[in-house]
Amino acid sequence: MTGTGGALFAAVFLACAVEAVEAVTIVLAAGTARRAWRSAGYGVAAGLAVLAVITAALGPAVTAIPIGVLRLVVGGLLLVFGLQWMRKAVLRASGHKDLHDEDAIFARELDAARGAESASRGMVEDWYAFTLSFKGVLLEGLEVVFIVLTFGANAHDVPLAALAAVIAVVLVVAVGIAIKAPLSRVPENTMKFVVAVMLTTFGIFWGAEGADTHWPGNDAALLVIAPVVALYALALVAVLRRHAPKPAAAPALQTVEH
């Protein structure tokens, strides 16, 4: 695997792992709260079936776009997404935004699922568990499909991007099934910071190439762009951390005289 191939694999793997963690958390909440694992499983299967149809329709369309136009459009989109992820990652790392907490998300999903009314439709015994799992898999899965197709098509290596996505998803799902709990031990905030850097890096690289810019060293320029983007993000964290809101002080204990 070349250096560029390694960067592609790492970027797709991390980005898809993040999406898989969020999807697994939703499905686990649906199955745990409703005690309807079969209905949740039907929802997962339905979501995957829809994703398969969408992928089959979008795959040939994406690869048929001229590479220059594809890189310009996808580079711009990746840059927008990367900067959005970067903004959130910098705010979290600097203390201006709460860290992403899968335990808290799992708890919220559990409360919502437990409070929902139970209803059955056809072979689905618990429609709420079905729809919650379906939506989670479909929405997070669409992001995985977008990542694979755009990264793979731009790098002329869709199979490698697909392999990275499959490994990431299978690994996260296996861990989720094994522990049946939110994957709170996964360093998701760190992963999102790294993914933000890589999305921004590829966005800059491919967007410029799509605009007929030639990078010195061609693909080797990625090895320079990525550290520069990372250092810039870390500098922002250091600056913003100085002005981070201080946590509220705990109330002082008062002595009660008897």
Secondary structure, DSSP 4 states (H G I P E B T S, - for coil): --HHHHHHHHHHHHHHHHHHHHHHHHHHHHHHHHT-HHHHHHHHHHHHHHHHHHHHHHHHHHHTS-HHHHHHHHHHHHHHHHHHHHHHHHHHHTTSSPPP-HHHHHHHHHHHHHHSPP--BTTBS-HHHHHHHHHHHHHHHHHHHHHHHHHHHHTT-HHHHHHHHHHHHHHHHHHHHHH-S--TTS-HHHHHHHHHHHHHHHHHHHHHHHTT---TTGGGGHHHHHHHHHHHHHHHHHHHHTTPPPPPPPPPPPPPP-
